[in-house]
Amino acid sequence: MAPQDKNTPPPLPEPLRVAVADSHTHLDMQGGTVEDALAKAASVGVTTVVQVGCDLAGSRWAADTAAAHDGVHATVALHPNEAPRIVLGDPDGWSRQGAREAGGDSSLDAALAEIDAMAALPQVRGVGETGLDYFRTGPEGMAAQERSFRAHIEIAKRHDKVLVIHDREAHDDVLRILREEGAPERVVFHCYSGDAEMAEICAAAGYYMSFAGNVTFKNAQPLRDALAVAPPELVLVETDAPFLTPAPYRGRANAPYLVPVTLRAMAEVRGVTEDALATAVAANTARAFGY
């Protein structure tokens, strides 16, 4: 692939015959206007998107955007990496988000209180993305992450909203904390990253598993094995755009209009028709997010 191709948006896929939702996207991190992104998505059968908050500003933006657009639902949260950033600051750039002053536990409490208030809004359908991320946060940040995760679980339960989980290299601890706290009625593992064995555990607990473009990557056989055993009523599709663009467009910017590429790959893994999977995924997403 020539270097300039990286900046060329992938072409529009063939439209889906059954409309689906992108269960996890970050429109605020994508180029162009929200209106254009939604129109492009709708033109290929992606008629609903869940806009996910990762910090206070992003959560406010998600709530405002969902209020302004019928086809957009919001979730609000502090991303697992945001909690240690708030408490400990970011003096050495580990978070790749610029320098931050340490705010201590009281700053985390204040931020969580604001998430709690936003979680009550009707256009906010979920609390997330929250969870644990051991990829970028070192051991010193784990206490803040865990405290934040437990608080988000409590907020989701109190407002009866779906909990959207970010789990990076932290499967056992995420599952343990959900058990210890008592999981909300609805839980989504966003960008599901476990194997088939973990999929069985999630299925037994009734947790939704949302698959992103990385299910199409060559080295992702464990993900495809998990997708193959996940119950049909617990499977969702997402972009996590602008990240995780599905093959053959890996490395270029992702967007909700590329959901059909991932959905078709998923249908192949499951040995079902595209229409059957789209029908299931559409119903599952509406049930998970309560719209």
Sequence and secondary structure as in RCSB ss.txt:
>XXXX:A:sequence
MAPQDKNTPPPLPEPLRVAVADSHTHLDMQGGTVEDALAKAASVGVTTVVQVGCDLAGSRWAADTAAAHDGVHAT
VALHPNEAPRIVLGDPDGWSRQGAREAGGDSSLDAALAEIDAMAALPQVRGVGETGLDYFRTGPEGMAAQERSFR
AHIEIAKRHDKVLVIHDREAHDDVLRILREEGAPERVVFHCYSGDAEMAEICAAAGYYMSFAGNVTFKNAQPLRD
ALAVAPPELVLVETDAPFLTPAPYRGRANAPYLVPVTLRAMAEVRGVTEDALATAVAANTARAFGY
>XXXX:A:secstr
  GGGGGS        SS EEEEEE GGGSSS HHHHHHHHHHTTEEEEEEE  SHHHHHHHHHHHHH TTEEEE
E   TTHHHHHHH  SS TTSS      HHHHHHHHHHHHHHHHTSTTEEEEEEEEEETTTS GGGHHHHHHHHH
HHHHHHHHHT EEEEEEES HHHHHHHHHHH   S EEETT    HHHHHHHHHHT EEEE GGGGSTT HHHHH
HHHHS GGGEEE   TTS   TTSTTS   GGGHHHHHHHHHHHHT  HHHHHHHHHHHHHHHHT 
